[in-house]
């Protein structure tokens, strides 16, 4: 099932959207103004802050590491509790966006080319490491716990709102019974919403005097390709049968918690 997904038209936020209206199980849909996914909330203008505050956001979950937060601090949203759940492991430096990331990835590009063959394989391995790593699984569980406990509207974000934010969205949408094709569409729509910004970034890379293997990795890091999220879900199904069973068995999400999430966010 596909639908028209719209971004929230907010200045300085080109990849922010309300999951409200997404069809879910048993003919229900996600409530509007309850679940918002986004990129970083950095140097937001007053009009954008006012618009976000009108949603009655009670919890903001920042999935970035400390260095990202320090370099790109979040704008305060009045009335919202800020929770940091840094999602990263030793092999996932590429999906963080610190000012030193490019240099680190340049050094790593030869190893990545040798070990994974191409950038797409590398990105899929990053997603698997996040999903099946013990530390990141604890963070995913905390994310779902916060969504369960939250009253009002919850907003979660990383840097671009694509990788870490996208995986969290996939888990929550799966629990709520959103069709898998729509989950994939929601993941991939980040490319459309960030097209202009990515176009100029890629144009700059074309003429940059850096190795081709490094350019290919950076292109992959920018993209929200369907095989990244479908590959992650396929691996989950191989190990657990379904995304919901992964949440139950790997993240210790209970049936009662699933019931609460559905009552809270579906109508």
JOCOR-V936351 format. One record per residue. N is the residue number from 0. RES is the residue in three letters. PHI is phi as a letter, one per 40 degrees, with the letter a starting at -180 (NA if undefined). Layout:
n=(N N)
res=(RES RES)
phi=(PHI PHI)
This chain:
n=(0 1 2 3 4 5 6 7 8 9 10 11 12 13 14 15 16 17 18 19 20 21 22 23 24 25 26 27 28 29 30 31 32 33 34 35 36 37 38 39 40 41 42 43 44 45 46 47 48 49 50 51 52 53 54 55 56 57 58 59 60 61 62 63 64 65 66 67 68 69 70 71 72 73 74 75 76 77 78 79 80 81 82 83 84 85 86 87 88 89 90 91 92 93 94 95 96 97 98 99 100 101 102 103 104 105 106 107 108 109 110 111 112 113 114 115 116 117 118 119 120 121 122 123 124 125 126 127 128 129 130 131 132 133 134 135 136 137 138 139 140 141 142 143 144 145 146 147 148 149 150 151 152 153 154 155 156 157 158 159 160 161 162 163 164 165 166 167 168 169 170 171 172 173 174 175 176 177 178 179 180 181 182 183 184 185 186 187 188 189 190 191 192 193 194 195 196 197 198 199 200 201 202 203 204 205 206 207 208 209 210 211 212 213 214 215 216 217 218 219 220 221 222 223 224 225 226 227 228 229 230 231 232 233 234 235 236 237 238 239 240 241 242 243 244 245 246 247 248 249 250 251 252 253 254 255 256 257 258 259 260 261 262 263 264 265 266)
res=(UNK UNK UNK UNK UNK UNK UNK UNK UNK UNK UNK UNK UNK UNK UNK UNK UNK UNK UNK UNK UNK UNK UNK UNK UNK UNK UNK UNK UNK UNK UNK UNK UNK UNK UNK UNK UNK UNK UNK UNK UNK UNK UNK UNK UNK UNK UNK UNK UNK UNK UNK UNK UNK UNK UNK UNK UNK UNK UNK UNK UNK UNK UNK UNK UNK UNK UNK UNK UNK UNK UNK UNK UNK UNK UNK UNK UNK UNK UNK UNK UNK UNK UNK UNK UNK UNK UNK UNK UNK UNK UNK UNK UNK UNK UNK UNK UNK UNK UNK UNK UNK UNK UNK UNK UNK UNK UNK UNK UNK UNK UNK UNK UNK UNK UNK UNK UNK UNK UNK UNK UNK UNK UNK UNK UNK UNK UNK UNK UNK UNK UNK UNK UNK UNK UNK UNK UNK UNK UNK UNK UNK UNK UNK UNK UNK UNK UNK UNK UNK UNK UNK UNK UNK UNK UNK UNK UNK UNK UNK UNK UNK UNK UNK UNK UNK UNK UNK UNK UNK UNK UNK UNK UNK UNK UNK UNK UNK UNK UNK UNK UNK UNK UNK UNK UNK UNK UNK UNK UNK UNK UNK UNK UNK UNK UNK UNK UNK UNK UNK UNK UNK UNK UNK UNK UNK UNK UNK UNK UNK UNK UNK UNK UNK UNK UNK UNK UNK UNK UNK UNK UNK UNK UNK UNK UNK UNK UNK UNK UNK UNK UNK UNK UNK UNK UNK UNK UNK UNK UNK UNK UNK UNK UNK UNK UNK UNK UNK UNK UNK UNK UNK UNK UNK UNK UNK UNK UNK UNK UNK UNK UNK UNK UNK UNK UNK UNK UNK)
phi=(NA b a c c b c c c b c g b c b b a c c d g c c b c f g c a c c c g b b b b a c c b b f c c d c c c c c c c c c f c b a b b b c c c d c c c c c b c c c c b d g b c c b b b c b a b d c b d c c c b c c c d c c c c c c c c c c c c c c b g a c c c c c c c c c c c c c b c c c c c c c c c c d c c c c c c c b g b b b b a b c c g b c c c c c c c d c c c c c c g c d d c c c c c c c c c d c c c b d c c c d c c c c c c d c c c b d d c c d c c c d c c c c b c d c c c c c c c c c c c c c b g a c c c d c c c c b g c c c c c c c c d c c c b b a)
